């Protein structure tokens, strides 16, 4: 089974965005908390894409 290691990097990057963004969205002041919340949303999307492509490589 050939697992694409670039997809695992997507999973790690998505987790990093979520782990940083969730506490930062509550800790930062008003204009910056929006950027942290967008980072969480991007992390969720990148994480889901990485998991999807890891287990179903020819999905797209």
Secondary structure, 3 states (H helix, E strand, C coil): CCCCHHHHHHHHHHHHHHHHHHHHHHHCCHHHHHHHHHHHHHHHHHHHHHHHHHHCCCCC
